[in-house]
Structure formats: C-alpha cells, structure tokens
Amino acid sequence: MNCLFKKEEHLTRFFGTNWNSKLSLKRWHDSRLKQYGLYFRDSYMEMRFGKWVLRYRNNK
C-alpha cells in the first residue's frame, strides 16, 4: 500500500510522490488549512481545494 499513499507527520502523499516530484497530490492533516485556488511559487504551481493540494513543479 506504500505505493498508493504514504503518511508523513503533517500530510499524506499519494501515488508514491516526493516533495520534488514533477506532479504530486497530497492531503494535509490539519483542518485549519482551508485555502482554495491557484498559487504560484518560484518553481511550482499549486491548485488547492481545502486540505487537498495538486502541485506541478517546473524542473528547469
């Protein structure tokens, strides 16, 4: 089951992704994180739906 999801201290990662994967899906455990929308950072873009985050990393 570790290839489908991996529990970490603050979040659960799905489909065997790491923090620097090209495309990753994660779910935060903390219920206070209620953010929605698109977020752009230095090298990645995130789509947030409450506790769920879909992230695309642009590895140049």
Secondary structure as GFF3:
##gff-version 3
##sequence-region A 1 60
A	DSSP	beta_strand	5	7	.	.	.	ID=ss1
A	DSSP	beta_strand	11	14	.	.	.	ID=ss2
A	DSSP	beta_strand	23	28	.	.	.	ID=ss3
A	DSSP	beta_strand	35	40	.	.	.	ID=ss4
A	DSSP	beta_strand	44	50	.	.	.	ID=ss5
A	DSSP	beta_strand	52	57	.	.	.	ID=ss6
###
